[in-house]
Amino acid sequence: MTTSGGHQAQWWHEKTLLALGLATGLAVSLFAGETLHLNLVPDRDVLLKGRPQEVVVKIDLSAIADRQKHRRTPLNLAVVLDKSGSMTGAKLEKAKQAALQLVDRLTSKDVFSLVVYSDEARVLVPAQKVEDREALKEKIAGIEAGGSTALYAGVKTGARQIQEYFSSKRINRVILLSDGLANVGPSSTSDLRRLGHELAESGVSVTTIGVGDDYNEDLMAGLAEASDANYYYVQDTERLPEIFAKELGEMLTVAAREIRIEITCPDGVQPLGFIGRSEKFENRKASVNLSQFTLGQSRYLLLRCLVTRPEPEVARVQVRYTDELDNGSEQSAGGVVKVRFTDDPTAADRSVNTAVNAEKVLVLTAVAKDEAIAQADAGNYKQAAATLAAQNRVLNEAYAAAPAAVQSQIRAETNNLLDFDEQLVNGQYGAGSRKALQSQSYNTRNSK
């Protein structure tokens, strides 16, 4: 475990939390980093002897919310804007308004570039420090719609502009906006996911904003997820300025970035993977990369493990990250997840952590939504409705035991599933329904 000096009050607070957790029968393991706190909690910490059992470990990371220490990281931002014919009218005008407001909030320490695309991608504003705002805004105001949708080329061109001023001391981000299907150049979800992975490996993330009901949500979500960025479904174009402001606000309050979570399971523990995530284990080891944490943000992973031997250690977790509140220093936090064994079934049942169990059900609900989407895509609407109805029963079973803070989330998800179930049964499930369902799943699975 790595801690910083002079944090005795924080240490005492966390020790008190640990004692409270044990006193109430909940497994709480807190490991402090400089800016990110790692919290490891199994969904049960007492297992029955004599048979293999599954344990779900919540790997919870949260950033401190202390704005007094915050030092704003300069931005290297490329806006990639769809100006194809379908953007004519309110869509393009609101997108331009959002971009104009964004420029107003940048400083001379930031780098801005603007790429527009239709039949081909074109650099309208080459990467430059934000010094002459009026000249930048004049370029944005003059954009007119027309042509097809060369989305892949637009992202690649935006990424090249990022490289002009790329620095590990900047936040390097592409913001992509589109309202239509990519129909020029590479256009499959796998193509865009691959591009997202490549950009993430080079230190660039891609936030995607889908407008209306005609774009390919799998492609847009896949690109954002591959680079661990945000994905927005915007049905009402009036919300575009709000979305741009939200995205910029997150970038202006980054507390930690370049986060790498390394998980190792010992002999006697078979890792079954992460719920709702695609990262794989090899030789009982896996790593997950996250792009950034903003002040006060929390994100978590749910790790499934099959414990086959009566040994206490389930997993070791090590987190390394760049601390933006400490001049970009490299920091780390680590800990070990342990359980106990008993012959008493009652003791095992009492050790269930109802909060982690409820959060597990919420992420499994996101997985069920993805399954229902696939079934509906294949024309099996009744099967899709049945999948959602079955998951709704699971949510209802988890509701009573869940903490009050999670009950509200369960209630909201129950209402969502009932609504989509009704749409599927009545044949009202369309492009907007699919996008809403998929957007909800994306945000739950990625703790957004």
Sequence and secondary structure as in RCSB ss.txt:
>XXXX:A:sequence
MTTSGGHQAQWWHEKTLLALGLATGLAVSLFAGETLHLNLVPDRDVLLKGRPQEVVVKIDLSAIADRQKHRRTPL
NLAVVLDKSGSMTGAKLEKAKQAALQLVDRLTSKDVFSLVVYSDEARVLVPAQKVEDREALKEKIAGIEAGGSTA
LYAGVKTGARQIQEYFSSKRINRVILLSDGLANVGPSSTSDLRRLGHELAESGVSVTTIGVGDDYNEDLMAGLAE
ASDANYYYVQDTERLPEIFAKELGEMLTVAAREIRIEITCPDGVQPLGFIGRSEKFENRKASVNLSQFTLGQSRY
LLLRCLVTRPEPEVARVQVRYTDELDNGSEQSAGGVVKVRFTDDPTAADRSVNTAVNAEKVLVLTAVAKDEAIAQ
ADAGNYKQAAATLAAQNRVLNEAYAAAPAAVQSQIRAETNNLLDFDEQLVNGQYGAGSRKALQSQSYNTRNSK
>XXXX:A:secstr
    TT HHHHHHHHHHHHHHHHTT   EEEE SSEEEEEEESBSEEETTS EEEEEEEEEEE   GGG     E
EEEEEEE SGGGTTHHHHHHHHHHHHHHHH  TTSEEEEEEESSSEEEEEEEEES  HHHHHHHHHT    S   
HHHHHHHHHHHHHHT  TTSEEEEEEEESS   SS  SHHHHHHHHHHHHHTT EEEEEEESSSS HHHHHHHHH
HTT  EEEESSGGGHHHHHHHHHHHHHTEEEEEEEEEEE  TTEEEEEETT     BTTEEEEEEEEEETT EEE
EEEEEEE SS SEEEEEEEEEEEGGGTTEEEEEEEEEE EEES HHHHHHTB HHHHHHHHHHHHHHHHHHHHHH
HHTT HHHHHHHHHHHHHHHHHHHTTS HHHHHHHHHHHHHHHHHHHHHHTT   HHHHHHHHHHHHHHHTT 
